[in-house]
Amino acid sequence: MSAITGQPAPKPLAGAASKIASTEGAAAIAVSSSTDIIFEILSRLPVKTLCRFRCASKQWRALISDPIFQTTHDSRVKPLLVGRDGASLRLMDMEGNVVRTMDGVDPWWMLYCSVHGHACVANGQSPDPQVIDLATGKMLLPGPNLPETPHYYYGYSVYTYGFGRTALSHVYKVVRYRRGRFFHPCDVLTLGDGVGWRQTQSPPTLVSLSYNQRSVAINGVLHLFVLGENNILCYDLDSEAWNKKIEGPSEAIMRDPSVKTRNASMAELNGALCMVQTKVHTSGHSCTDMWLLTDSDNNTWSKTYTIWMATTVDLVKPLRMMPEGGKLLFYYMKGNSTPIMQIFDPRDQTCTNMMGTTTGLTGTIVLCNLRLGRFVSV
């Protein structure tokens, strides 16, 4: 009964409430669906594009800054590439699009490696390397004024470097080796501690100081070639101590008078230690074998790739095993020429050029697994 008219109160329209609820639910579903679609699209875009899209709206900025989105993006996008371009470092995606250019790199510095978004560059005739944060372009070492531990050694000093991140404390360390007559004096520097170079244990035997045989860091351990041998020394970055020696694959030391064998080199390939050896046949063809270390305790290696090339090459470096049919991303060089990047398909034994990716680059190329969060937080 209505208090005003005295008439019975009107009944609500049948189904009106349910229609309103249904409309609101449909709108919520539409918004949720739209957000999911945007999430899926954006999570597959390159880092450089996402950095630009953060300015599109507050909603997109919040989405791109969300840790869940960043984790999804990191799992889907391809690693970035780092290469030398004159007096600068170039950070770019697999299509050759430049994400960042870092100027001020000494033209005599060589690119040694990239570890968790940090690149190490150095000149083998200088005691002072440089570490560059690839997300910010900032140089993390002050340069030639670092304190140096004196050593007594004979002859002209030549340096080589190792760079990696400790497995336990996640701090970055640079290890420096000097040429010596009977041993290699060795120093270590921890980034950010302000101490500078500290003397550490010398390798138990002479190691190769060749740039093409430079050390490789995997899971907090530096791996170095023993000079003149098919063996690898291991230096633990946490304990700063030398531990076990790994024997290389026995097939890598086989000799054939009709084949000119290049010195073996190492690389990190999808988290595993990879040994690479190129052989140049009298026919002018090159054959490169690649082994992955499957069991370091038992010195077990598995030959994973053999790449035949109708040209004579001096250096072949693997970069990444791709998910599509076991394809391999690698590059090769002839002398000091521009590196040529290719994709090798083991199913039909073919190599396909990645056009334009390395245009203008000189020397080494390394992968950079730099996460999106490093860019959107700076």
MIVO-301044 format. One record per residue: x, y, z of N, C-alpha, C, O in turn; residue in three letters. Coordinates in steps of 0.05 Angstrom, whole numbers, plus 32768, in hexadecimal, padded with zeros to 4 digits. Each point is the difference from the previous one (the first is absolute). Example, Ala and Ser with C-alpha at 12.3 -4.5 7.8 and 13.67 -1.06 7.14 Angstrom:
81087F8E809C7FEE8018800080128018800080158000800DALA7FE480157FE58010801880017FF18016800E800A80168004SER
% end
This chain:
80117FE880007FEF80188000801280198000801280028010MET7FE880117FDD800F80187FFF7FF8801380167FE880048004SER802C8007800A7FFA801380167FF5801A7FF67FF3800F800FALA80117FF87FD87FF780197FF57FE57FFE7FF37FEE80108005ILE800E7FDC7FEA7FE77FFD7FF17FEC7FEE800D7FE980007FFATHR80217FEF80187FEE7FEC800C7FFB7FE97FEE7FF17FEE8007GLY801B80127FE17FFD7FEA7FED80167FEC800480158006800BGLN7FE67FE17FED80167FEC8002801980097FF17FFE800B7FEAPRO80197FF08022801980087FF380047FF07FE77FFB7FE87FFFALA800F80257FEB80047FF27FE780167FEB800380158005800EPRO7FE77FE57FE680157FEB8000801680067FEC7FFA800C7FEBLYS801F7FEE801C801580057FED7FFC7FF17FE67FF57FEA8000PRO801480227FEA7FFD7FF37FE6800F7FE5800180167FFE8008LEU7FDC7FEE7FEE800C7FE58000801980007FEF800080097FE9ALA80157FED8023801A7FFC7FF1801180197FFE80167FFF7FF5GLY7FE080198015800F80187FFC801B7FFF800F801580077FF6ALA7FE97FEF802380197FFE801080147FED7FF3801880068000ALA7FDD7FE47FF780137FED7FF4800C800A7FE680177FFA7FF9SER7FD980177FF8800B800C7FE7801680148007801480017FF3LYS7FE7800F802280158013800880197FF28009801680077FF8ILE7FE77FE3801880177FF18008800E7FF37FE980197FFF7FFFALA7FD77FF87FEE800B7FF37FE8801080147FF080167FFA7FF6SER7FDF801F8007800E80147FF1801B8008800D801480037FF3THR7FEA8000802880198007800E80157FEA7FFE801780057FFDGLU7FDF7FE2800580127FE97FFD800D7FFF7FE580187FFA7FFDGLY7FD8800B7FEE800A80007FE5801580157FFC80157FFC7FF3ALA7FE6801C8018801380167FFE801A7FF8800E801680067FF6ALA7FE87FEE802280187FF8800E80107FEB7FF0801880017FFFALA7FD97FEC7FF5800E7FEC7FF0800D800C7FE880177FF97FF9ILE7FDB801B7FFB800C800D7FE88019800F800880147FFF7FF1ALA7FEC800F80268018800E800980167FED8006801780047FF8VAL7FE27FE6801680147FEC8006800C7FF37FE780187FFC7FFESER7FD67FFE7FEF800A7FF47FE7801280147FF080147FF87FF5SER7FE48021800B801080147FF3801C8003800D801480027FF2SER7FED7FFD802880198002800F80117FE87FFA801980027FFCTHR7FDB7FE68002800F7FE87FFA800C80017FE480177FF87FFCASP7FDA80137FF1800A80027FE5801780137FFF80157FFA7FF3ILE7FE9801D801A80168013800180187FF4800D801780047FF7ILE7FE57FED801F80167FF3800E800E7FED7FED801980007FFEPHE7FD87FF07FF3800C7FEC7FEE8010800E7FE980167FF77FF9GLU7FDF801F7FFD800D800E7FEA801A800D800980157FFD7FF5ILE7FE9801280218017800F800A80167FEE800A801880077FFDLEU7FE17FE2800E80157FEF800B80117FF37FEB80147FF28007SER7FE580117FE080107FF57FEA800F80157FF1800E7FFA7FECARG7FF1801F801C800D80167FF2801C8004800A80077FF98016LEU800B80127FD9801B800680088002801480177FED800F8004PRO80297FF0800A8004801280177FFE801D7FF87FF38010800EVAL801A7FF87FDC8000801C7FF77FE380097FFB7FFA80178008LYS7FF57FD97FEC7FE580087FFB7FF08003801A7FF180138002THR80137FDB80117FF2800380198008801980107FF0800C800DLEU80297FFB7FF180098018800E7FF280197FF57FFA8013800ECYS80007FEC7FD87FF180177FF47FE37FFE80087FF380158005ARG80017FD37FFB7FE47FFD80067FF98006801D7FE880048006PHE802B7FFE800C7FFB8008801B7FF4801C80027FF280068013ARG8013800A7FD97FF5801B7FFF7FE580027FF47FF480168000CYS80017FD47FF67FE680017FF27FE9800680137FEE800F7FF9ALA80137FE5801F7FEA80058014800A7FF7801B80137FF18003SER7FDE8018801280077FF7801B7FFB7FE28003800F7FF2800ELYS7FDC80047FE47FFA7FE3800280177FEF7FF480087FEC800BGLN8002801D7FDE80157FF17FF3801A80028010800F7FEC8002TRP7FF6802B800A8018800380107FFF7FEE801880147FF38007ARG7FD4800B80067FFD7FEF801780047FE27FF8800C7FF1800EALA7FE880087FDA80027FE57FF7801D7FF87FFA800A7FEB8009LEU800580267FE9801B7FFA7FF880127FFF801980157FF38000ILE7FE4801C80158010800180187FF97FE98013800E7FFC8014SER7FDD7FF57FE67FF77FEB801280147FE87FFF80087FF77FEAASP80017FFF802D80137FEA80017FF77FE77FF180107FF27FF4PRO7FD58008800D7FF67FE87FF2800380047FE280087FED7FF2ILE7FF2802B8004800480057FE4801D7FFE7FF880067FF47FEBPHE800C80178025801C7FFF7FF9800B7FE4800080107FF97FEFGLN7FE77FF6802380097FE480007FF67FF27FE7800F7FF17FF4THR7FD8801480057FF57FF47FE7801080097FE880067FF07FEETHR7FFF802A8011800F800C7FE9801C7FF37FFE80097FF97FEAHIS80048004802D801B7FF5800080017FE47FF580137FF77FF4ASP7FD77FFA80117FFF7FE47FF77FFA7FFD7FE280037FEB7FF4SER7FF3802B80007FF77FFE7FE48012800D7FEC80027FF77FE9ARG800C801F801F800F800F7FEC801C7FF37FFC800A7FF18012VAL800280157FD8801A7FF67FFA80158011800E7FFC80178006LYS801C7FDD7FFF80158010800C800980167FED7FFA80007FE8PRO801380148024800B80167FF0801D7FF97FF8800D7FEE800BLEU7FFD80217FE2801C7FFD7FF78010801880077FF680178002LEU80247FE5800480128016800680187FFD7FED800C7FEB7FFDVAL7FFB802C7FF680177FFF7FEE800E801B80007FF68014800AGLY80227FEC7FEB801180187FFD7FFA800F7FE67FFD7FF47FEBARG8000802680187FFD80117FE88012801880037FF88015800AASP80217FE87FEE80148015800480058005801D80097FED800EGLY7FF3802B7FFB80058008801C7FE67FFE80117FFD800F8013ALA7FF17FDF7FE67FE87FFD800F7FF87FE3800180087FEF7FF0SER7FE7800B80237FF37FE580027FE380047FF67FF380148006LEU80047FD87FEC7FE480017FF57FF07FE9800C80087FE87FFDARG7FE2801E80117FEE7FED800B7FE87FFF7FED7FF380147FFCLEU80077FD47FFA7FEB7FFF7FEB7FF17FE5800280097FED800DMET7FDF80137FE77FF17FE77FFF80087FEF7FE9801180077FF0ASP7FE27FE1800D80087FED7FEC7FFB800A7FE3800B7FF57FEDMET7FE4801F80107FFA800B7FE6801380177FF97FFE800B7FEAGLU80147FFB8028801380167FFB7FF7801B8009800F80147FFCGLY7FDA7FEE80117FF6801A800A80118007801980027FF18013ASN800980277FED8011800980167FEF800880187FEF80127FFEVAL80167FE280197FF380068019800E8017800E7FF48012800CVAL80277FEC7FF480108015800E801C80007FF3800A7FEB7FF9ARG8001802D8005801C80037FF78010800D80177FF88014800BTHR801E7FDF7FFC8011800A8015801A800A7FF480117FF17FF7MET7FF3802A800A8017800D7FF58017800180157FFC7FF98017ASP801B80107FDF80168003801380107FE78005801080008012GLY7FEC7FEC7FDE80107FE78003801A80037FF0800080067FE9VAL80167FF68025801A80027FF380017FEE7FE77FF97FE88002ASP800F80237FE780007FEF7FE880137FE880017FFD7FEE7FF0PRO80158012802380137FEA80037FF57FEA8013800C7FEB8002TRP7FDE801C800C7FF57FEC80127FF17FEA7FEF7FF480067FECTRP800E7FE2801E7FF27FEA7FF47FEA7FF68013800280028018MET7FE87FF57FDC7FE97FF6800F80067FE3800980037FEE7FEFLEU7FFF800E802B80067FE6800B7FE77FEF80047FFF7FE97FF7TYR7FED802280167FE87FEF80067FEA8012800B800480188005CYS7FE47FDC7FFE7FEA800D800D7FF47FED80147FFB7FE97FFASER80028021801F7FF67FEF80167FEA800F800E80048014800DVAL7FE37FE17FF17FE9800B800E7FFE801F7FFC7FFD800F8013HIS80057FF97FD47FFB801C7FF98018801280057FFD80197FFFGLY801B7FDC80058018800F800380157FF67FEC80047FE87FFEHIS8008802B7FF480147FF97FEC801C8007800A80048015800CALA800F7FDA7FEE801C80058007801080057FE780007FF07FEECYS800E80278011801180077FE9801C8006800B800380098017VAL80117FF17FD9801C8004800980137FFF7FE97FF97FF77FEAALA801F8014801B80167FFF7FEE80157FEE800C800980058017ASN80007FE77FDA80137FED800B801B800B800880107FF3800DGLY7FF680267FEA8019800D80087FFC801380178014800D8009GLN7FD57FF580037FFA801280157FF67FF180197FF27FEC7FFDSER8016801D801B7FF77FF280187FE4800880097FF67FF58014PRO7FFD801E7FDE7FE7800A80097FE97FFA7FED7FFE800D7FEBASP7FF17FDF801C7FE97FFB7FEF7FE980138007800380128011PRO7FE67FEA7FE37FE9801080067FE77FEE7FFF7FFE7FEE7FF0GLN7FF0801780237FE67FF180017FEA80147FFB7FFF8015800DVAL7FEF7FE57FE17FEB80137FF87FE47FF380077FFB7FEA7FF8ILE7FF5802680157FE47FF880057FF080057FE77FFD80177FF8ASP7FFA7FD47FFB7FF480027FE67FE4800D80017FF6800A7FECLEU7FFD7FF5802B7FE6800D80038002801E80027FEE800E7FF6ALA80277FFC80168003801D80048016800C7FEF800080187FFCTHR80127FD77FFA8017800A7FF18016800B80128014800B7FF6GLY7FE97FF280248013800A801380197FEF80027FFE7FE78001LYS801A80267FFF80197FF1800580047FFE801E80008014800EMET80057FD37FFB80007FFB801D801B8000800D800280008018LEU801380017FD8801B8002800B800C801B7FF97FFB800B7FEBLEU801580008028800A801B7FFB801680027FEB800780167FF8PRO80047FD38000801480017FEA801C7FFE800A80067FF08012GLY800D80207FE4801C7FFB8005800A8007801B80177FFC8007PRO7FD88010800B80098008801A7FFB7FEB8016800380058018ASN7FF47FE37FE07FFB7FEB8014801A7FF8800D80147FFE7FF3LEU7FEC7FFD802880187FF7800D80087FE57FF57FEE7FEF7FF9PRO802B800C8004800A7FE87FF480147FF180128011800D800CGLU7FEC7FD97FF680137FF0801080197FFB7FEF7FFE7FF57FEATHR801A8013802080187FFC7FF080097FE37FFF7FFC7FF18013PRO800F80077FD6800A7FE57FFD801C80027FF3800580127FF0HIS800C7FDB8016801A7FFE7FF27FFE7FEB7FEB7FFA7FE98006TYR800A801F7FE17FFF7FED7FEA801380087FEB800A80177FFFTYR7FFC7FD77FEF801480057FEB7FF280077FE57FEA7FF67FFBTYR8023801A7FF57FF680057FE57FE980137FFF7FF9800D8014GLY7FFC7FF57FD57FEA80137FFA7FE67FF6800C7FFA7FE87FFCTYR7FF7802980117FE87FF7800D7FE87FFF7FEC7FFB80147FF2SER7FF87FD6800D7FE87FFD7FF07FEA7FF5801380057FEE8010VAL7FE4801E7FEE7FEA7FF980137FE97FF27FF17FFC80037FE8TYR7FF77FEC80277FE67FF67FF77FED80008018800980028017THR7FDD7FFD7FE47FED800580157FEA7FEB80007FF97FF47FECTYR7FFC8007802C7FE87FF180047FEC8011800F800780108011GLY7FDF7FEC7FE87FEC8010800D7FE77FEE80057FF87FF27FEEPHE7FFD8010802A7FE97FF080067FF28009801980088013800DGLY7FE27FDF7FFA7FF18006801880007FE880137FFD7FE97FF7ARG8008801C802280017FEA80137FE57FF280027FEB800D7FFETHR80167FD980087FE77FF080017FF18005801A7FE77FFF8000ALA8027800680167FF38003801A7FF8801C80067FE980068007LEU802A800D7FF77FFA801C80087FF880127FE97FF780168005SER800A7FE07FE27FF8800F7FE9800E801B7FFD7FF480147FF8HIS80267FEC800E801080187FFB80127FFB7FE880067FE97FF9VAL8001802C7FFA80107FFE7FE7801E80038007800880118010TYR80087FDE7FE3801D80018004800E7FFF7FE57FF87FF37FEELYS801F801C801180127FFF7FE9801A7FF3800A800B80078015VAL7FFE7FE67FDB80197FF28006801480077FEA7FFA7FFE7FE9VAL801E800A8020801580097FED80187FED8002800A7FFB8016ARG7FFF7FFC7FD280187FEF7FFF8016800F7FF07FFA800D7FEDTYR801F7FF0801C8016800D7FF280137FEA7FF680047FEB800CARG8009801C7FDE80147FEE7FF5801880008013800980158009ARG80017FD37FFD80187FFC801080117FEA7FF47FF67FF07FF0GLY8023800F801880127FEB7FF57FF87FE4800980007FEE7FF1ARG7FFA801080297FFB7FE5800B7FE37FFE800C7FF77FEA8005PHE7FFC802C7FFF7FE57FFF800A7FF1801A7FF8800C80127FF6PHE7FDA7FEE800E7FF080177FF97FF6800E801A7FEE7FF6800DHIS801E80217FFB7FF6800F80177FE280067FFB7FF880077FE9PRO7FF87FF8802C7FE380027FFD7FF58013801580077FFE8017CYS7FE780137FE07FF3801380127FE17FFE7FFC7FF77FF77FEBASP7FFA801180297FE380007FFE7FF6801A800B800B800C8013VAL7FDF7FFE7FE07FF3801980087FE27FFA80037FF47FF57FEELEU8001801480297FE37FFD80047FF3801B7FFB80078014800CTHR7FE67FEC7FE27FF280197FF97FF1800B80187FF17FF1800DLEU801380297FF97FF1800D8014800B7FFF801C7FF5800C8012GLY80217FE57FF3800A7FFF801B801480168007800780038017ASP8003800C7FD4801280168005801C7FF88007801180118006GLY7FF57FD57FFA801B7FF78008801480007FE9801780068003VAL7FDF7FF57FE580127FFE7FE9800B7FE47FFC7FF47FED8009GLY802280127FEA800C7FE57FFA800C7FF48019800E800D800FTRP7FED7FD97FF4800C7FF08015800F7FE87FF47FF67FF47FEDARG80208006801E800F7FE97FF77FF17FE680077FF67FFE8017GLN80087FF07FD77FF37FE6800580127FEA7FF6801580057FF5THR7FE27FE2800F80117FE97FF8800680017FE27FEE80057FF0GLN802B7FF6800980067FFC7FE47FF77FE57FF67FFD7FEE8010SER7FFD800F7FD67FF87FE67FF680167FEC8006801880067FFFPRO7FE17FE0800680147FEC800780117FF97FE880157FF28003PRO7FE480167FE680107FFC7FE87FFC80187FED7FEE80108004THR80227FF27FE77FFD80167FED7FE67FFD7FF17FF97FEA7FF8LEU7FF9802D80047FE77FFF7FF1800380107FE6801380107FFEVAL7FDC7FEC7FF08001800E7FE67FF7801D80047FEB8005800DSER8025800E7FE97FF9801C80017FF4800A7FE67FFC80187FFCLEU7FFF7FD67FF17FF580077FE67FE4800B80037FF07FF5800FSER800B80217FE37FE5800C80017FEB7FEC7FF57FEA7FFF800BTYR801D7FF27FE07FED7FED7FF57FFB7FE880127FED7FF17FFCASN8025800C80197FFC7FEB80137FF9800B801C80077FF58014GLN7FEC80227FEC7FFA800E80197FED7FEE80117FF37FEE7FF7ARG800D801980237FF17FF080147FE280037FFC7FF680137FF4SER7FFC7FDA80187FE280007FFF7FF67FFB801C80097FEE800EVAL7FE480237FFB7FF47FFD801A7FE57FF37FFF7FEF80097FF1ALA800D7FE2801E7FE67FF280027FFB7FF9801D80107FF2800DILE7FD980177FFD7FF87FF9801C80168006801480067FF08012ASN800680277FEC801480098014801B7FF37FFD801080038013GLY7FF67FF07FD7801A7FF37FFC800C800A7FE67FF380007FEBVAL802680098016800F80087FE7800E7FE77FF5800C7FF1800FLEU7FF2800C7FD7800E7FEA7FF28015800B7FEE7FFB80127FF0HIS801E7FE48013801780097FF0800F7FE97FF380027FEA800DLEU8007801A7FDB80107FEB7FF3801C7FFE800D800D80158005PHE7FFD7FD37FFF801C7FFC8008801080047FE77FFA7FF77FEAVAL801C80188019801180067FE9800B7FE77FF3800D7FF0800DLEU7FED800D7FD9800B7FEA7FF07FF37FE58005800A7FEC7FF7GLY7FE0801480187FF37FE780077FE380017FF87FF480157FFBGLU80007FD380067FE37FFE7FFA7FF17FFE801B7FEC7FF18002ASN801D801E80127FF47FFF801A7FF7801C8009800980147FF5ASN7FE57FEC801E7FF38019800980038002801E7FF97FEE800FILE801180297FFB80018006801C7FE7800E800A7FF4800F7FF0LEU80047FED80297FE8800C800B800780118018800E7FF78012CYS7FE880227FEE8005801380167FE58008800C7FF0800B7FF2TYR800D7FEE80277FE78006800E8000801E8009801180088010ASP7FDB80077FE68000801D80067FF78005801D80078015800BLEU7FEA7FD980017FF88004801C80187FFD8013800680118010ASP80077FD87FEE80177FFA8012801A800B7FF680138001800FSER7FEE80097FD88018800A7FF480177FEB8002801680068008GLU7FE37FE27FF080137FEA80017FFE7FEF7FE77FEA7FFE7FF4ALA802C7FF7800480007FED7FE97FF97FE5800A80097FF68014TRP7FE57FFD7FDD7FF87FE5800880077FEC7FEA80177FFD7FF8ASN7FD57FF57FFE80067FEA7FEE800980087FE47FFC80177FF8LYS800F7FD67FFA800780037FE47FEE7FEE7FEF7FFB7FE98007LYS7FFB80227FE37FEE7FF17FEE80107FF97FE7800C80117FF4ILE7FF37FD58005800C7FF77FE77FEE80067FE97FE87FFA8001GLU802380117FE97FF080067FE97FF97FE67FF1800B7FEB8006GLY7FE380177FE67FF97FE87FF180187FF57FF1800F800F7FF4PRO7FF57FD6800E80187FF47FF4800180047FE2801680027FF4SER7FD37FFF7FFF7FFF80037FE3800C801B7FF7800980037FE9GLU7FF68011802A8009801B7FF8801E80017FFC800A80147FF4ALA80067FD98015801D80017FFE800A7FEE7FE980187FFD7FFDILE7FD67FF67FF580097FEF7FE9800C80117FEB7FF780177FFAMET801E7FDF7FF9800F800F7FEC7FFE7FF27FE580027FE77FFFARG7FFB80287FEC7FFE7FF67FE5801280117FEF7FFC80197FFFASP80187FDC7FF3801280117FF07FF380107FEA800B80147FF7PRO7FDD7FE480007FF2800E7FEB7FEE8016800B7FF2800D7FF1SER800E7FF7802A7FEE8013800D80118013801180117FF78010VAL7FE980237FED800D801480127FEC800680167FEA800A7FFCLYS801E7FEF801D7FEE800380168005801A800F801680078008THR7FD480087FFB80028019801080007FF9801E7FF77FEA8008ARG8013802880087FFE7FFC801D7FE37FFE80087FEF800F7FF6ASN800C7FDF801D7FE57FFE800B7FF98019800F8011800E800BALA7FD57FF77FF77FF6801780107FE87FF680107FF67FEA7FFCSER8001802780177FEA7FF980117FEA80157FFD800480167FF8MET7FE47FE1800F7FE9801280017FEB7FF5801480007FE98006ALA7FEF802980047FE97FF880107FE97FFD7FED7FF980137FF2GLU7FFB7FD5800D7FEA7FFB7FED7FE87FF5801080007FE98008LEU7FEC80297FFB7FE87FF9800F80067FF4801B7FF47FED8009ASN801F8020800580077FF9801B80147FEA800380077FF88017GLY80037FFC7FD380147FEB8001801A80097FF4800180127FEFALA80157FE18019801A80067FF580027FF27FE57FFB7FE87FFDLEU800D80277FEF80037FF67FE4801C80047FF7800C80168002CYS80007FD47FF3801A80027FF37FFD80007FE27FF17FF07FF5MET801E80227FFE7FFD80047FE3801C7FFC7FF38013800B8009VAL7FED7FE67FE180197FFE7FF17FFB80007FE27FEF7FF07FF7GLN801F80217FFB7FFD80027FE380187FF47FF2801780048008THR7FE37FEC7FE380157FF47FF07FFD80097FE47FEA80007FF4LYS802D80098000800080097FE4800D7FEA7FEF80177FF98004VAL7FD97FFD7FE9800A7FEA7FEF800F800B7FE87FFC80187FF9HIS80147FD77FFB801080097FE97FEE80087FE98009800E7FEETHR7FDE7FE880127FED80077FEB7FF7801D80027FF3800A7FEESER8013800380297FF6801C80047FE7800180117FF780168007GLY7FFD7FD37FFF7FE87FFF801080088001801E80167FF98008HIS7FD78011800880048000801D7FEC7FEE800E7FE97FFF7FF7SER801F7FF4801E7FEE7FEF800F80038008801E80167FFF800ACYS7FD48008800380018007801C7FF07FEC80107FE97FFB7FFBTHR80247FFA80197FF37FED80137FFB800E801A801080118009ASP7FD97FE980037FF9800C801A7FF77FEA80137FEF7FEF7FF9MET801D8011801F7FFA7FED80157FF4800E8018800980168007TRP7FE37FDE80067FF5800A8019800A7FEF80177FFF7FE77FFELEU80098025801880087FF180187FE77FF7800E7FF08010800ALEU800C7FD67FF87FE87FF5800C80057FF5801C7FEE7FFE8010THR802B7FFC7FF780077FF6801B801D8008800680137FF47FF6ASP7FF080228019801B800A800680107FED801280197FFF7FFESER7FDA7FF28013800E7FEE8012800D7FE97FF180157FF68008ASP7FDE80017FE3800B7FEA7FF0800B80087FE580057FEF7FEFASN7FFE802B800D800B800B7FE77FF17FF67FE7800C7FF77FEDASN7FDA800980157FEF7FF67FEB7FF680177FEE7FF48013800ATHR80127FEB7FDC7FF880137FEC7FEE7FF37FEB80037FE97FFATRP7FEB80277FFB7FEE7FF67FEB800380127FE87FFB80188001SER800D7FDC7FE8800280107FE87FE480077FF77FF07FEF7FFALYS800A802B80057FE580097FFB7FFC800B7FE37FEB7FFC7FF5THR802A801180017FFE800B7FE5801A7FFC7FF080158001800BTYR7FE87FFA7FDB801680017FED7FF680107FE97FED7FFA7FF2THR8021801D80097FF880127FEB801580027FEA801780078005ILE7FE17FF17FE3801280027FE97FFA801B7FF27FE980077FFCTRP802C80077FFC7FFE80197FF3801280017FE780167FF78001MET7FDF80137FE9800F80017FE7801280187FFF8002800D7FEBALA800B7FF9802B80138016800180147FFB80167FFA7FF18013THR801C801D7FEC80147FFD80167FFA80168015800080187FF9THR7FFC7FE0801F7FFA8012801680157FFD8016800D7FEC8003VAL7FF6802A800C8013800080167FF47FFC801B800D7FF58013ASP7FDA80127FF07FF37FFF801A7FE27FFA7FFC7FF3800D7FF0LEU80037FE0801F7FE37FFA80017FF78000801D800C7FF28011VAL7FDF801D7FF57FF78002801C7FE27FFA80017FF0800E7FF3LYS80087FDE801D7FE37FFC80047FF580148014800E80088012PRO7FD980007FE97FF3801380127FE87FF4800F7FFC80058018LEU7FF37FEC7FD97FE87FF6800D7FF47FE97FF17FFE80007FE8ARG7FFA7FEB80287FF07FEA7FF47FE3800980017FF580078015MET7FFF7FF97FD37FE5800B7FFE7FEC7FEA800480067FE87FFBMET7FE1801F800E7FEC7FEB80057FF57FF37FE77FF37FEB8002PRO801180217FE77FF47FF67FE780127FEA7FF4801380067FF1GLU7FE87FE18016800D7FEA7FF3801E7FFE8005800F7FF57FF0GLY7FFA80168027801C7FFE8007801280127FEF80187FFB7FFEGLY7FDD801A7FF5801180127FF08014800E80127FFB80048018LYS801B80057FDC8016800D800E8005801B7FF5800480047FE8LEU7FFC801180298008801B7FF9801D80028005800A7FFB8016LEU8006800D7FD5801C80038004800A80167FED7FF2800A7FEFPHE80287FFD8014800D80127FED801C7FF67FFA800B7FF1800FTYR7FFF80187FDA801B7FF97FF9800F80187FF67FF380147FF8TYR80287FEB8008801080167FF780177FF57FEF800A7FEA8004MET7FFE80277FE980187FFB7FF08013801680057FFC80177FF6LYS80197FE480198013801580087FF2801480127FF37FF98013GLY801180217FE77FF3801580107FE8800C7FF27FF980178005ASN7FFA7FDA7FEA7FEA800A7FF17FE78002801280007FF78017SER7FEA80137FDD7FE78002800E7FF57FE4800680007FEF7FEETHR7FF7800C802A7FF57FE580067FE77FFB7FF07FEF80127FFBPRO800E7FD57FFC7FE87FF87FF07FEF7FEE8012800A7FEB8009ILE7FDE801D7FFC7FEE7FF080117FEE7FEE7FEF7FF580097FECMET80097FDE801D7FF07FED7FF17FF07FEE801380057FFF8018GLN7FE77FF37FDD7FF17FEC800F80057FE57FF27FFB7FFD7FE8ILE800F7FF0802780057FE57FF67FE97FEE80077FF87FFE8017PHE7FFE7FF37FD57FEA7FED8003800C7FE47FFE80077FF87FEAASP7FFB7FF9802C800C7FE67FFE7FF07FEB7FF1800A7FEB7FF8PRO7FDC801B80037FEF7FED7FF280087FFD7FE37FFF7FEB7FF5ARG8008802C7FFE80087FFE7FE4801C800B7FFC800980047FE9ASP80068001802D801C80097FFF8003801A7FF0801480037FF1GLN7FDA80108012800280197FF18005801780137FF87FFF8017THR801580167FDE80058019800F7FF280177FF2800280037FE8CYS7FEF800D80277FF280177FF5800A8019800D800280028018THR800480127FD7800A801A80097FEA800F800E7FE980007FF8ASN801E800E801E7FEF8014800D8007801B7FF58013800D800BMET7FE07FFC7FE1800880187FF17FFD801980117FEC8004800EMET8028800D7FF27FFF801A800C80068001801E80048016800BGLY7FFC7FD3800280048000801D801B800B80098001800F8013THR80147FEA7FDE801B80078009800C80177FEF801880048002THR7FD8800A7FEF800A80167FF0800F801480107FF5800B8014THR80247FFB7FE580108014800E800F7FF68018800F800F800CGLY7FEC7FD87FFC800D7FF58018801C7FF57FF980057FF87FEALEU800C8008802A801B7FF47FFD80067FEF80197FF980088016THR80137FE17FE580097FF080177FE97FEF800C7FED7FF97FF2GLY8016800180277FEF7FEE800E7FE4800980037FFA80188003THR7FF37FD57FFD7FE4800580067FF97FEE801880087FE88001ILE7FE9802280127FF87FF080177FE2800480047FF480147FF8VAL80007FD880167FE3800280077FFD800F801A801280008011LEU7FD7800C7FF27FFA800F80197FE47FF980087FEC80087FF3CYS80117FE880237FE67FFA800A7FF7801580147FFD7FFB8018ASN8000801D7FDE7FF8801780117FE2800080047FF180017FEDLEU80077FFF802C7FE37FFF80057FF3801B7FFE800C80158003ARG7FDA7FEA7FF67FF180197FFC800180128018800180187FFDLEU7FFE7FDC801B8000801180188018801280037FFE8015800DGLY80197FE37FE78017801280017FFC80197FF0800C80158006ARG7FE37FEA7FE67FFB80187FEF7FEA8012800B800380188001PHE7FE77FDC80087FEA801080098004800B801C7FF180118009VAL80247FE780058006800A801A8015801780008006800C8014SER80057FF97FD3801480157FFE7FF680197FF2800E80137FFDVAL
% end
